[in-house]
Structures are given as C-alpha cells and as structure tokens.
Amino acid sequence: MKDLVPFHIRNLVPYESAKSINITGNILLNANELPWKKEIFIKNNLLNRYPDFQPIKLIQRYSNYVKLKFNNILATRGADEAIELLIKSFCTSQKDSIMITPPTYDMYRVSATILNIKVVSIPLNKNFQLNCKEILNNLVNIKLIYLCNPNNPTGNILFKHDVEIILKKLPLHILLIIDEAYIEFSSKNSFIYLLAKHSNLIILRTLSKAFGLAGIRCGFILSNAKLIKILRNVLNPYPIPTPTSSIAITALHKNNIVIMKRYVSLILKYKKYLINKISQFYFVKCIYPSNANFILVKFINAKLVFTHLLKYGIILRDQSNKYLLKNCLRISVGTQLECQSLINIFLILEQGRDI
Ligand SMILES: *Cc1c(COP(=O)(O)O)cnc(C)c1O
C-alpha cells in the first residue's frame, strides 16, 4: 500500500459527513438541511442525451434571483465541487497554499489536501471574527482565502468592515472566496455587493440549505466574467445532471422563491423558540449568536448530552474536537415538532440530573 498510495492521501483526515458516521436516528439535526421534503415532479424524456454544460434556463433563473449577469454565474455539482474546482484552477502543487480560518467548514482543508496543496490556518478570534492583521501578514504563497459567511459551525456572520479591509489590501493575484451556503437565513448580510468593486472576489452558493435540495447536488459560483471563464475551462463537461437542472429550475421559479422565503421565516421562528427554551437548562453553558439555520451550543458536558439524545434517536453534530469549540454541539433547527422533542429530552436529562 505504501507504494500505491501517495503520502498526502495516506495522511488525509477525511471529511466526516453527517452520513459517514455510523449512527441512526429519526430526528436528524446534524446536517443543517431543511426539515421538510419537497414534492417536485419532473417530466423528463431526454435522459439518453448528455446534459447541457450550463443549462441556460437554470443560469437565467439564478441570475434573476441574485441579480447578476449570465457570465457572472457558474453552476456546479454542489458548492463542494466549487470549493475543489477553485483549488484545481488556481493552485500549483508544491508551490501555492490556501488559507482557512478555523473553526470553519472542513471541506476547504480536505479538498486542498487531496490535491496536495498546503493549508495555512489563521484561527478566528474568541468572538469567531477574522484576525485581519494575521491574515494580511501571512500571505506568502497564498492563492486562495476561504471565508464562510454565515460561518459553519459557529453560525455568526463576519464583520462587513473586516472583509472590506481585507479586500482593499489584498493583492489582486490572491482570490478571496466567501462561502454563502447559509446566506438565505441572513440575506441582508451577503457580500454580493462587493463583486462589482473587486475582481478577486468569489462567492459560493448552494441549493442544499435554504432551498431544501441537498439531494440534487446543485451549487453556484458567482464572480466576474474573466474568472468564470477560466473556471468553465476546468469544470468537468457535464457537471449538472438533467434531473438536477429540471428540479433546480422549478425551485428557482419566482413563486417557489417566495415559498423558500416562507420556510426560511419559519426556521428563524423555531430557532428563536429553541434558543429561548434551551437557554434555561442548567447544563447549557452558552448559545452562540446565529445567523443561520443552526445553533452552536456549549454544554457542561457535550459528550453526555450527545449520547443521551442519541438514545432517543435525536442526532446532533459533535464539534467538541474543533479549535475553540470544546464541549460544543451544533444543532440544526428542525420542524416545530422536532424542536419540541429535543426540548422534552433535555427536560428528562435535567430531571434525571445525570450530567
Ligand atoms: C453544506 C455546506 C456546503 C456544501 O454545499 P453543497 O452544495 O451541498 O455541496 C458548502 N459550504 C458550507 C459552509 C456548507 O455548510
């Protein structure tokens, strides 16, 4: 095996997805998905043909949604493919590095490592905000900087002022990538408005979260036409399966965008309810401010809470091994019923006092 598997793959710590850890339950609050199923029916009789590279109608609809031009948009197989595509397009192995700001989404590190690209970490500060000075002082060999807004798993948005300062001082050969997977839950905080001003800014989006379509794998890269053109040349020839684009086109119809926004309001309402209720338990130490569809919670003993909930079929995401996140669990906001179930199990835990 040593002769077969390259060193950087042998030492890879793989992405631990909600599906890769082998536990089962009936209330899934671990993957930040929307808790409602979509009933979308598609008529499709062209499956013997390869799909269009970039289905026109799909790009048109997303262009209306984000109010950007056609040539500022590239559709990908989820935001995860976009993360990898950017590294493939702009980084040279043994030479270039990417920068990340942990605790953050793990796929930036995983994708870079798989492509044998070095990762420089500039941790967030105690308030989960950017360390601008450190970021700007460590740009040697950096090609891409990955930021996440709202950040996963902490849930907060980044200070506008910090991002603006970084962009202002960043040399143009270094690209700033802002992952806005959760932006619909905090839409006024998007950094889209900076795209027109900065040729080295890239924004990532997805239909997996607020649109409730994690199963179809559809994401978008937003940037200036020049960068999009380069990325088009590197992207695989058929990134969007025909059923995916059919469903995505329907989901992006203006009537369905209104429905998406209604679901977002519901989730925000349940989030408020959940925060209000669980902040009262003695074993909850702190609930971090959230601009997304999940909350990060610090417990007295996260492991105990996690396993207790697991016994009742409720699955959360354990974050306690991450930098700054000791004893923290991430809870996706589910339906009202799911939130209530979680609170009920917390009540049992409190009465049992077995913590
Ligand atoms: C879920 C998530 C993604 C992945 O999006 P897909 O479109 O499902 O690949 C990307 N970035 C962040 C921060 C996420 O939380």
The ligand as an ORCA input file, in Angstrom:
! r2SCAN-3c Opt
* xyz 0 1
  C     -23.333     22.434      3.398
  C     -22.207     23.319      3.047
  C     -21.623     23.288      1.782
  C     -21.931     22.204      0.795
  O     -22.871     22.563     -0.096
  P     -23.299     21.536     -1.236
  O     -23.885     22.444     -2.253
  O     -24.298     20.599     -0.636
  O     -22.071     20.837     -1.726
  C     -20.646     24.219      1.469
  N     -20.251     25.115      2.377
  C     -20.760     25.161      3.612
  C     -20.280     26.163      4.578
  C     -21.739     24.239      3.987
  O     -22.192     24.232      5.241
*
